[in-house]
Amino acid sequence: MAENKARLMQGNEAIAEGAIAAGVTFFAGYPITPSTEIAEQMAKMLPQIGGTFLQMEDEIGAMGAILGASLAGAKVMDATSGPGFSLKQELIGYAACAEIPCVVVNVQRVGPSTGQPTAPSQGDVMQVRWGTHGDHPIIALSPWSVREAFDMAVMSVNYAERFRSPVILLTDEIVGHLRENVTLPSVDELNIYPRRLPTKTRAEGYQPFAVGEDLVPDVARFGDGYRIHVTGLLHDETGFPSGSPVVTETMLHRLHEKINRVGEEIIHTEESFMEDAEFAVVSYGGTARTAYEAVRTARADGIKVGFLRLKTIWPFADAAIGRLADRVKNILVAELNYGQLVGEVTRAAHGTPVRPCLKYNMLDFTPHEITAAIRQMSEEVRA
């Protein structure tokens, strides 16, 4: 990877480079628009560093392959979109329960089903949170630029390793196929989280799913001489299934709490123009680029409107939305779907009115469309 030189790069390419910079050495995937460039870049780059690229027979096989490689000690990633992400749901749940570090990139397109494969959408937001069955935590990040696609790929790998959890890099066709001139940091400039390894030997009483203060187990790699049992059944510290109500409740609570307890540390947002704001626009991903320009235009027209960008989608930024709601009269949520994250904003807004600005006709927003919605919000509140 060329380092510290300005380059014209696509968002999907930046994700691949960020993953490799973070230490990913194994990628398994299946080509699907609009994520295929990630697989192409990984196929090109991984052999150059002694890594492994596998094109699997289908999306389910790809997900299973990265989980196996992760258990053997590799940092891993898969990339997909729409229907492919749907097929991975059972194994994403398995990764959450068995605490297998992995990153899955979802470059969103219009659905449901085959939908519009080449068109942008943000219709998978709730599927990312609730797509696999049962109570489970998830971390999902959403970049809005090529450089941030690189940075969030690094962050996703770090979070997967730190929390031994699946992490979803939730981008969209806009950012995935966006090209920008970027200067990437060298690997030496990055903070890379290493794979957690046991601190005890078998003779010292090592238990693969015993935890310390951070509630995350140090599960040994397959082949390192430890006895490890990995299962999607709820289990105790040995890794073997348990029918105990106490074990069941304890494990489910721990899976959530290991992420919830760090709170704001992993929930990233970005504010703009909020100093005098009476209104606010909330957005994320590729749509946030358009929303930001719309806010600038509205402010030039004299409307006191601010902007909040959600960089972490899950866990949801309840505290940030609550603080925002306490400062403004109305909130507008711009997203490319039939209305998904607007419900979460409404829930967290402490009763402050929240209105949707939605688009789902396979075209992305224009700044004029969001500016018009801001103007309408301002006029109705002042009427």
N, C-alpha and C positions, 0 to 999 in steps of 0.2 A: 504494500500500500504506500503510495507516494504521500509524504508527510509535509505539513506546513507549506504547501503550495496552493495557490488559488486554482480551483478547478470548476468547470461547468459539470454539474452532477444532478442526476435525477433523485427524487426522494427515495424510491425503492433501492437504488444503488447505495445511497447513504446508509440505509438500514443494514444492508449486508456488510458494509465496511465497519459500521459501528459495532455490530455483533462480533465480528472477527477481532476488532480492537479490544473488546471486552473479554476475549478468550474463548469464544465459541469455536469448537473444532469439529462439530458434527451437525450436519443439516440433512434432514430427510423431508421430501416434499413431493407435491404433484402439481404440474402446471395448471394455473387457473388465472384468468384475467380478473382484475388488473394487478395481480401480485407477481406474475411470472418473472419479471426482471430481477426480483430478489433471488429466486432459485438460480437464474442464469448467472448472476454475479457470484453466488456462493459456489456454483459448479466451477467457475473460473478460478476463484481465489483459494478455496480450501485446499486443493491438491498442492498449491504452491507453499503451504505452511505445514504440510504433513497431515492435514485434516481429511475428513471424509464427507463426500456428498453422495446421497442416494436419492435417485428418483424412484419412488415407490409405485406400486400398482394402483393405489388409491389413497384417498385422504386418511382413512382409518389406519391403513398400514403405515403411513408416514408418521402419524401421531404415536403409534405403538413403537416405531423404530427410535424416535427421539427419547422416549421414556426409558427404553432399554439401554441406550447409549448413556443417558444421564446416570442411571443406576451403576453403570460401569465406570463412572467418574468423569465423563466428558461434559463440558458446557454445551448446551444444545439449543437449536431453534428450528421452527417450522414456519412456513408462510402460506397463507391461503386467502380466500375471499368467500363471502356468501354461502353457497351450498356446501363448500368444503368445510367451512367453520361449523356448520350444522352437524356434519358427519363426525366431527372431532369431540362432540360434547361429552359422550360417555367417558372417554379417556382423559378429558380435562378434569372431570370429577374424580377419576381414579388418581390422577396426579395430585389433586388437592388432598385426598384422603391418605394416600401413601406418602405424601410430602416429597414429591420428586421434582427437583428444580427444572423448569423448562420455560421457554419463551415461544409464544405463538403470535405471529403477526397476522392481523386481519385487515386487509386493504378493502374497505367497504365499497360495495356496488349496489345498484338498485335491485331489490327483491320484491316479493318473495320468489322462491324457486329459482329458475334460471334468470328471471327478471330482465334487466338490461345490463349485460356483462361489462360494457365499456363505459357506463354512465356512473357519475358519482352519487353517493348516498351516505347517510349516517343512520341507517335503519337497524344497525346491529347493536346499538348501545345497551338496550335492556337484555338482549340475548347474552351479551358478554357477562352481565351480572348474574342472570338467572337461567342460562341455557342448559346447564347440567342440573340434574335433580338433587334435591336435598339441601340442607343448610351447609353452605360452604363460603369461605372468603374468596375474594379475587382482587388482584391489582390490575388496573388498566390505565395506560398512558396514551395521550393523544397529541401528536406534534402538529405544528402549523407551518413549518418551513423545512427546507432540505437540511439545513444545519441542525435543527431540532430533531429531525428524524434520526440523524446520527447520534446525537446526544441521548435521546430517549431509548435508542437501541442499547447503548451502553448501560443506561439506568435500568432498563428492563432485565438485562442479564444480571446486573448486580442485585436487584431486588429478588429475582428468582433464587439466586444463590444464598442471599442473606436470610430469607424467610423459608427456604425450601418449599416453594409454592409455584404453581403456574402463574405467569405474568402475561397479560395480553397487551401487545403494542397495537392499539386501535387507531389505524390511520384510514385514509379514504383515497379514492381515485384522484382527487385533486392534488393532494400532497404526494401520493405515490408517483404520479407522472409529472409533477412540477420539476422544472429545471432551474437551478439558481447557481450563481457563482459563489462557491464557498471555500473557506480555508479550514481544513480539519486539524484538530490538535494531534500531536504525536502521541504515541502510546505512553511515553514517559510522563506526559502531562495529565493522564487520566488516573482516577482513583478506581482501581479494579478490585472487586470483592472476590477472594479466593474460595474454592470449594471447601466447605466445612468438613473436617476429618475428625475421627475419634481421638479423644485425649486419654482414653483408658485402653488397656489390653483386655483380652478375654479373661486372663487370669485375675485381673483387677476388678472383674465383675461388670464388664461392658454390657450395656443394654442399648440396642440400636435406637430405640425411641424414648430413652430417658432424656429429660430436658433440664436446663439450668434456668437462670433468671430471665433469659430472653425467650423462653418457651419453645425454642427451636432445637430439634434433635440433631446430633452429629452422627448421621448414618454412614457407615463404612461403605466403601466402594466394593462392588462384587470383585472377587479375585484377590482381595487383600488379606485373606485368612480368617476373616470373621464369619460367624454364623449369623445370617440375616434372613428374615422372612418378611417378604413384602406382599401386602394384600390390600384389596379394596374394602375388606371387612373392617369394621371398627375394632381397634386392637389396643392392647396395653403396651407397656414399655418394652416387652420382649419382641413386639411385632406380630405376635400370634393373636388370632381372633378371641374376643371375649364376649360372652352373653350377659355381662354384668351391667345393670343400669348405671351404676356409679362410673364404670369405665366409659360407657357410652357418653354420658353427660360430660365427664371430665375431658374426654378427647375432643368432642365437638366444641366445647367452650375454649379449649386451648388453641384449636385451629383458627378460630376467629380472633382470639385475644392476642396471639403473637403478632398480628398485623394491626389490630385496633389500638393496642397499647402504645404504639409509636405515634399515633395521631397525626398531627400537623406535619410531622417530619417528612412524610411521603405524599402528602396532599399538596400539590403545587398549583398555584393560581397566579395570575398576573393582572394587575390593575392599571388602567390608563384613564387620564382625564377625570379623576374622581374628586379633585379638590373642591369643586363648587357644584358637583352634580346633583340635580334634582330627579333625574331619571337614570336608568342604567340598562345597558345591553349585555346579555350573557351569551357567550358562544364558545365553540371549541373546534379543533381540527381545521380543515380547509375552509369551512364557513367563517371561522373567526377572522381570516384575512379580509374577507369582504365586509364583515361587520365592523371591523376596525376602521376601514375607509369610510363606511357609512356614518359612523360616529363622528369622525373628523369633519365630514361634510355638514352634518347636522349642527355641530358646534359652530362652524363658520356661519351658519344661518341664524345663530343666536340661541339655539336650544342648549340648555345646560344638561348635557347627557354624558355619562361616563361609560366605561367598558370594563368588564371582567371576563378574562379568558380562563377557562378550565383546562389545565394541562394534565391533571390527574382526573380521570372520569370516575374510577372506583378505587378505593373508598370515596364516597361522594363528599364534596366540600361543604358539608352542612354549616360549619362555623363561618366560613368565608361568605356564604350566601346569607347567613343570619346577620353578619355585620353589615353586608351590603344593604339588606332590607331595612335595617335601622336607619340608614342614611338617605334613602331616596323615596319618592312617592310611588313610582311604578317601575317594574322590571319587564323588559322585553327579551325573550329567549329565541334566538335565531338558530335553526337547525334544519338539515336536509332530510326530513322524514315527516311522518304523519303526526308527530307529537310524542316524544319519548322523554328526553331529559327535562322538558318543561314541567313535567309532573314532579320530578325530584326538586326542582327549584321552588315550585309552589309549596311543597311540603316543608322546605327549610326556611321559607321567607317570612315566618312569624306573622302571617296575615297581610303583609304588603301585597297589593295586587300584582299578579304576574300574567302576562299575556304572551301567546305564541306568535312567532313569525316563521311560518313553515313553508317548505317547498318540496314537492315529491314528483315532479314531472320529468325527471332524468336530466334536468338542466341545473347548473349551480346558480346561486344568487348573483344578481348584479348589485353594486352598491346602492343604486337608485331605489331598488325594491326595499331594502332595509331602511334606507333614509326615509322613504315614504311612510313606513310603519312607525318609525320614531316620531315623525312629524304628527301622524294621526294620534299617537299616544299622548303627546304633549298637548295637542289641541283639545282632546277629549277631557283630559284632567283639568285643564284650565277653564273649560266651558262652564 
